[in-house]
Amino acid sequence: MQTRHFAQLIGLSALWGASFLFLRIASPLLGPLVLAGGRVGLATLTLALIMRWRNHHWPWQHARELLVLGVLSVALPFLLYAWAALRLPAGYSALLNTTAVLFGTLASAWFKEDTLTARKLLGCLCGFAGVALIVRLGPVQPDAATLAAALACITAAACYGFSTPLMKRATTRMQPLAIAAGIHLASLVLVLPGALWTLPQARFTPTALGAVLVLGVITSGLAYWVHLRIIRHVSPVAAMSPAFMIPVFGVTWGHLFLGETVSPGIFAGAALVLLATALVTGFNPLRRSGVPEGPAP
């Protein structure tokens, strides 16, 4: 992996870590459905304007493929994370999002993009043990609502993980910008009815509008385009290898701006999740070549 690709992925990790902060702010005000609809709509508009500016054509001939990718990588995760933000601190959601690496490793093996090894299987076990610790020992009460929200985050992460090898394949047939725009447009069609249905209950405060604007334009529209450009040049697992940075940023932003509690349970679970990510990706910060080029989640 080239240094610029790795640096771009670290930047994306910071943005996506911050997205959990904005979800935590906006979801109680707008509601999960309106938040997801606004986020997808702004991302679609942003990418459509870029498509027009760059004279790119919409890939209508790949509509079915884009619909599947949109469901897995946009519509479902956006809805699930927005719903979980009603109940979980931003740092929790960011930590649970790290399991996308584990699911991505399994998906890459399933789609013949990578092979499973004993080290990677051990990493998966460590990751799920870490998730259990985060949910059980963190600063929130592990009741039914908390467990349901945690399950929603893990399901969203699984969607991300399993969609990444499919995204990699799609980049061999379509331009990254066209894919990013297409999956958001397809997702908009899916989430818009629910958003309109719950629109009367939404509270459009300046804070909520600012949060959804950042989520839609920056962490969704522009970030997805950049991520797809990177995926085009590296393997799926390599593309997700810096994912362990997302919880670092997510917990930091949540603690600094929302005053969220950081407890020993989170550190213990996070340590296992990060160890799992290192094991499944082969990441070694002491290796001179940096991140391995092997498949990414």
N, C-alpha and C positions, 0 to 999 in steps of 0.2 A: 504494500500500500504506500502510495506517495505521501510525503509529509503534508502537502496541501490538503489531501483528502482527509487525513487524520485530523488536521486542525479544523477543517470544516465540520467534521463530525463532533468534535468537542464543542464547537460553537452551537451546533444544533442541540447538543445535550443541555447546554445552558438555557436555550430557548424553550425546549420541551420540559425541562425542569420547572421553568417559570410558568408554564401553561397550567400546572396543577394549582399554583397560587391563584391565577385568574379564574380558574374553574371554581375554586372554593369561594371566591368573592362573588361571582356572577350567578352561580346556580341557585342559591337561595332567593335571589331577587327576581330572576327571569323564569326559573323553572327549567328542568333538564331538557324538555322538548324544545322550548323557545331558544334556549342557549345553543343547543346543537344545530337548530335550524338557522339561527343567525350566524353562527360560526361557519357552517358549510356555505351559506349564501354569500357571505363576504369573501370567503376563499374562492368560490366559483367566479365571482365578479372580478376579483383581483387577477386571477389566472386568465380569464377571458380577455381582459384588457391587454395583458401581456401577449396573449396569443395574437390578438389583432395587431399590436405594435410590431411584433416579429414576423407577421405574415404567415403564421402557422395555420394549418388546416385541422379541423376537428376530425378525429379518427372514428367516424361513424361506423365504418366497416368492422370495428372491433367493439361494438356496443355491448355485446353479451359479456365479453371478457372484462370490460371496464366496469360493468355492473357488479360482477362477482368481486372484483378488486375493491370497488367502492364500498360494498357491504362489509368486507373483511377489514379494510384498512381505514375507513372513514366513518360510515354510518353507525355501525355497531359500537366501535370504540368510543366515538364522541358521545353517544347516548349513555353508554354504561359509565364512563368516567364522570359525565355531568351528574348522573343520578348518584353515584358514589360520593361526589363532592358535597352532597347534602348531609352526609353522615361521617365521613372520614376526614381527618386533617390532610392538608396538601402533601405533607411529607410521607404519610402512609401510602397514599395513592402512587406517589413517585417511586417508593420502594417496591410496591407490588408490581409496578410496571416493568421492573427489571426482569421479571419472569418471562418477558417476551423473548429474551435471549435463549432461555431454556426451550421454550416452545419452538423457536426458530431453528434451533439445532436439530430437534426431532423432525421438523418439517423439511429441513434441508436434506436430511438423510432419506426421508420418505420420497422426496422428489429427485433423489439421486444427485443432489447438489453437494453432498458431503457424506462422510461415513461416520457411523457411531463407533466410539472407542471406549475402553474402560474408564479413561480419564473423563470423558464427556458424560458418561452415565453417572460417575461419582459426582460430577458437577451438578447434574440434574437433582440427585438426591439431596445434596447440600442446599440447593436452591429452594426446594420445597420445604425442607426443614427450617430454613431461614424464614420463609413466609409464615410458617406455623408459629415461630417465635414472635414475629412482628405482630401478628394478630392476637396472640395469647398474652404477651408480656408488655405491650405498649401502654401508653398513657390513657387510652380510651377503654371503656368497659366492653369486654368481649361478649356482648349479648347478641341476640338474633339479628338485630338491625346492623350491627357492626360486621358480623360474619357475612351477611348478605351483601353488604357494600364491598367487603374484601373479595368475595366471590365474583362480584361484578367487575372489579379491577382485574382480577386474574383472567376472567373470560375475555376482557378487552385486550389484555396482553397476549393471550393466546391467538386472538384474531390478528394482531400485529405480527406475531411470530410466524404464523402459517401463511400470511400474505406476502412476506418478504421474498421467499423463493419465487413465487408467482410474479412479483414485481420485477425481479431480475430477468425472468424469461420475457416479460412484456417489453422490456427495454430493447430486446433484439428485434422487435417488430414496430415499435413506435418511439417517437421522440419523448424524452422525459417530461417536457412541458405539456405535450398532448396528453400523456398519461395522467399527470397531476390534475389538469383541467377536466379531463374526462371522468375520473373517479369522483371528483367533487360534484360535478354536474349530475352524475348518476345518483349520488348520495342525496343531493338536494331534492330530487324527485321523491325519494323515499321518506325523508324526514320532514318535508314541508307540511304534509297534511296534519301531523301531530303537533307541529309548531303552531299552525293556524288555529287548531282546536283549543290549545291552552293559552293562546295569546291574551285573552282578556284578564287572566290572572297574573300576567307578568308585570313587574314594577320596573319601568325603564328609567332608573336613576342615572345620573352622570357617571357614577362609579361602575355600574353594570354595563353601560354602553361603552365606556372606555375599555373595560375588560374584554368584552366580546369583540371589539374592534381589533385589539391586539391578537386575540386568539384566532380570528378569522383571517386577517391580512398577513400577519407575520408568522405565527406558530403553525398555521395550517397552509395557507396559500403559498407563500414564499418558501417556507421551510420544506414542504413536501417536494417542491420543484428542485430545490438544492439536493435533498436526500436522494431523489431519483437520478439526478445527474451523477451522484457518487456511486450509487448502486450499479450504474451502467459500466463502471470501470473496475469495480471490485466484486468479490464474491459476496453472497448474502450474509454469511456469518461475519466476515470482515466488516461489512457495512454496519453491523449492529454491535461490534466488539466494544466500542466506547459507551455502550448503553449503561454501564455501571456508574457513569458520571451523572446520569439523570437524577437518581435519588440524592446524590450529594447536593446538587443544585436545588432539588425540590425541597429537601429538609431545610436547607439553609434559607431559601426564600420564605418558606412557611414560618420558620422560627423568627426571622428578622422582621417580616412585615405583618404577620398575623399573630405573633406571640405564641405559636404552637409549642407545646411541651416536648422536650426531647428527653427520653428516659433510657435507662440501661437496656431495657427490652428491645428497643429499636436498634441500639448499637449492636447487640448480640445477633439479632436477626439479620440486620444489614450486613454484618461481617460475613455471615454464611452466604447470603445472596451474592455478595461481591466475590467471594471465593468461588462460588459456583460459576459465575460469569467468566472469571479468569480461567477456570478449568475447561469449560466448554469451548471457549474461543482460543485457548492457548496463549492468551495475552501475557507478556512478560516485560515489565517496564525496564528490566536490566538488560534485555537483549538489544544489541546495537541497531538491529534492523527495525525495531519498533514493533508494530502490530503485524501479526502474521497475515498472509494473503489467503489463508484457508477460508472456507465457506463461512458466511455469517448468518446470524439468526434473522 
